[in-house]
Amino acid sequence: MAIKILSIETATRSCSVCLSKDGQPWIVREVQSQSGHAEQLTLFIQEVMQMANLNLQELDAIAVSKGPGSYTGLRIGISTAKGLCYALDKPMLAIDTLKALAFGAIQDYYNPKAAYVALMDARRMDAYVGVYTADYEILKAPYFATLAPTTFDDLLEHPAIDEIVLVGDAVEKYQDICTTSPLKISTVQLPSSKHLSWLAYLAYQAEQTVDVAYFEPFYLKKPNITKPKPKF
C-alpha cells in the first residue's frame, strides 16, 4: 500500500495543501494571499480528500511546514495539523520551510556540486536563510541575516561547491547588491506543500515524528511588538 501523507504549507503568503503517495505529489490545492489562510486551509483539505475519494482516517501521517515564516501563518498551519493528528491519532511530521523551498529549486535545477541558498523575505534587507546541498543535507542551518554584497562568498571556498543557486522571495533584493559569482537564480519564489511531500516521506520512513502536544513553530526571529505609549 502506498504511504499517503497530507502536507500543509502556510508559512508564507502561500496557503497550500498536498496529498501525496510515496512522496510524490498527487493532488494539490494552493493560492497566494496575504490573509484568509485559516478558511482556505480547511476548504483545501476537504477538497483534496474529496478529489482523492479518501477519508482522513486513511492517511498515514500529517506533515506541516514548521518555519521560519509568518507568525500567524505558522500558527494556523501547525494548529490545524495538531488538531488532525489528535483527532485521527496519526503521526505528525514537521518539515523545515527553508529546506522545502530549497527542494523546489533542486527539482527545478539539479547540480550535485551546487549550494542551494533559500532566502525568505523578512522585510528591509533582512532574510531567513538556509543553505543545503543537492542531497538535502544542511550546509548552514536556518538563520536570520541582514543581506550584504558578500554574504555568501564563503560558500565558494568550500571544495565541493562550484555554484550557488538562490531561491525564494528575497532573492530579488539580494540580486541588487550581490557581487558573488557564479550564481544561478531559481524560478521558485515560495514554498509549496508539494515541496514538502518528498521530505515528509523521508521523515516518515525514518520515523522522524514530533510530539504533537509539545511541538512549537520554529519562528527563528522574535516578533516585532510595538508597546503602546503611555497616556498622560
N, C-alpha and C positions, 0 to 999 in steps of 0.2 A: 504493500500500500504506500502511495506517495505521502510524504510529510507535508501537511498543509499548515501554513503559518499566515496569520493575518498581521500585516505590518502597518504601523501608524506613524506618520510624519507630520508634526505640527510645529517644529522648532523655528520656522521662518514664516514668511507670508504665504508659503505653500501649505495647503491643507490636503493631505494625500493619504489614501488607503490602498493597499495592495494585498491581494490574496495570491499566494504562491504555492507551487508544487515542487518539492525537492529543490527549493532555492530559485526556481525560475518563475518570474512574474507571470501570472495567469490572468487576473482581472485587476485593472487599476482605475481608480476614480480620483481625480485631483483638480484643484483650482487654486489660482493665486489671488489672494485677497488679504487686505490688512486687518480685517476683522471677520467675525462670524464663524470662527473655526469650530466652536462648540456645536452649533447647529449643523454645520456642513459635515462634521466628522460623524455624527450619529447617522445622518442620512446616507453618507458614503458607505458606512459599514453595512447598513441594511441593504443597499443596492448591490454591493459586490457579492454578498451572501445569496441574495435572490438570483442574481445572474448566474451564479455557480450551482444553484439548486442544492445548496447545503444549509444545514443549520449550524449555529455557533458551536454546539457540542461536538461536532465532527472535526473541529480544529485541533491541531496538536499543540499549538503554542500561540502566544500573542507577543509580537515584537514591537518595540517603540523606540523612537529616536530620543536619546537621553540628554542631549545638549552637547555643547552650549547652544544658545539661541535666545529667542524671545521668552521672557519670563512667563508671560501669560500663555503663549503658545505651548511651552513645555508643560506647564501645569495642566492644561486641557488634555493634551495627548497622554500624559502619564497617568492622570487620574482616571481617564477613560480605560486605559489598558489595565490598570489595577482593578477597576470595577469588573471588567470582563473576566480577569483571572480569578478573582474571588468568586464570582457567580458561577463560573464554569469549572472551577478547580483545575485550571490549566497553568503551565509554567509561563513565566514572563522573561523575555529576553530584552536587554537594554543595549542599544547599539549607539556607538559614538557617532554623533551627527556629522562631524568633520570627516571621519573615515568613510561614511556613506557618500558624502559629497565627492571625496577623492575616488571612490569606487566608480562613480558616474564618469569621471574623467578617464579612468583606466579603461572602461568599456569603450569610451569614445576614441581613445588613442593609447595604444599599448606600447610602451618602451621598457624593457626589463632593466635598463640602466638609468631610468628617469627617477627623479624625486617629485612626487605629486604633492603640491602645496595647496591645501584647501584654505580659502580665505572667505570668511563670513563677515559682512559689514557690521561694525559696532559703533558707527557714527564717526564724524570728523575723519581723521586719518587713522582711526583705530580699527582693529580687526581681531576676530577669533582665528587662530592659526593652528593648523595641524599638518604635519609632514609625514608622508607614507611612501613605501616602496610599491612597485607594481604587483607585489605579492601580498599587499595589505599590511605589511609589517610597519611598526611605528618607528620613524626616524627621529621625530620630535613630537612628544606628547602635546596635546592641545594646550595652548597658552594664549594670553591676551597681549597684544602688542600694538604699539604706535608705529606705523609703517614708515620706513626711511629708504632712501635710494639703495642702500647696500644691505638691507635686512636679510636677504637670503644668499649673499655672496659666499658665505662659509660652506654652503651645501656643495658647491662645485669643487671644494677642496677634498671632498670625500672621494677616495679612489674608485669606488664602484658607481659613481654618478657622473653622467655625461650631459644631462639635460634637466632643466626644471620645467615642470608643467604646472601652470597656475589654473585654479578652478574656483569659481564662486562669485558672489555678487560684490565682493570688494576688490576684484581684480582690476576693474577699470580705473579706480583711483590710484592703485599702485602702479599701473602702467604709465601714468602721467609723470612719475618721479623715478621710475626704475632705471638702473644702469646695468643690471645683471644680464649676462648672455652666456650660453644660448638659452632661449626662453620660448616656450610654446604656451598658447592660451587655449584652454578648453572651451567648447561652446556651452558646457553645463554651467548654469548660474546658481541654481537652488537644489538642495537635496530633495529627493523624492522617495516615497515609500518603496518604489520598485528598486531603488538603490540599496534599500535595507535588506531585500529578500535573500540574496546570497549570503550576506554577512550573518543574517539571522539564522539561516540554515546551518552555517558552520558552527555558530554558537550553540545551536540546539544539538548538533551531533557531538559537540564537546561537553555537553551538559553544563554550559556556562549560563545558568539561570540566575536571577536575582531574587532577593527576599521581597515579596510583594508588600509586606507590612512596613518594612523599614526603608525601602528604596526611595531616594530623593533625586530630583533633577540635578544634572551637572551644569550649574549656572556659570561657573568659571569666574565671572565678574559680578560683584555685588550691584544690585540695582541702584540707580540714582534716585534718591528720595529727597525731595525738597521739603524742608520743615517750614511750616507757616511762620511768618514773622509775628512776634508778639504785638498785641493791640494795646495801645495806651489810651 
